[in-house]
């Protein structure tokens, strides 16, 4: 059987809300704060950001210096390299 490949134009199914994925109210507050403070991506400067990235990959570490507002492209590059 040939390996599965990603078809052109393929889009992933919509993600569940953060509370449904195991993140609580504290995570939502931290994400809302960082995205308000930095409305543009902190890496590429895209005019919108909607992802709250934890630099040390610990989702329980919500210190401001550990959070980064990223666009979807930069966030995917960070996790998938």
N, C-alpha and C positions, 0 to 999 in steps of 0.2 A: 504494500500500500504506500503511495507517495506521501511525503510529509505534507502536513497542512500548512498553507501559506495564507497570509493576509491578503484578501482581495482588494483591489483598488477601490476606493470609496467606502471601504468598510468602516462602520462606526460601532463603537461598543454600546451595550445597553445602558440606559441611564442608571446612575449610582443612587444608592439609598441615601437618605438624610444622615447627617453625621451622628445623630442620636441613635439611629437604627444600626449604625456600624460600630457601636460601642463607645463613642465619644460622648461625654456628658455636657452639662451646661457650662462648666468651667472652660472646656475646650472651645465651645461656641463663643463665649465671651472673649477669650484670648484671640481667636481668629477674627472676630468682628473688630476688635481694637486694632490689630496690626493692619488689617485691610483698610480701615478708615485712615490710619496714620500714613500709610503708603499706598495711595490709589494706583500707582504705576508699579510695574515689575521692578524689583530691586536689582535684577541682573541685566536685563536687556533694555529696560526703559519703555516697554510696551505701555500704551496708554490705558491699560486696564490690568488688574490682577485680581484673581479670585481664589488663589490657593494659599493656604497658610502652611509653610514648610518649617519643620523642626530641624534645625541644623544638625543636632546630634542624634536625630532619628528617634528620640525618646518622646513619645506623644504625651507623656505625663509631665515633662519639663516645659512649663509655660512661661519661663522667664523671658522678658522682652528681648534680651540679647540672643536668645536661642530661636526666635521666630523670624521668619522672612516671608515677605509678600511676593509671590511669584505668579507669572502668567502660566497657563496650562502647558505651553511648550517647554518653558524652562523647568517646570516642576517634573515633567516627564523625563527630560534630559538628566535631571539630578538623580532620579531613581532608576532609570534604565541605562544611563550612561551612553 
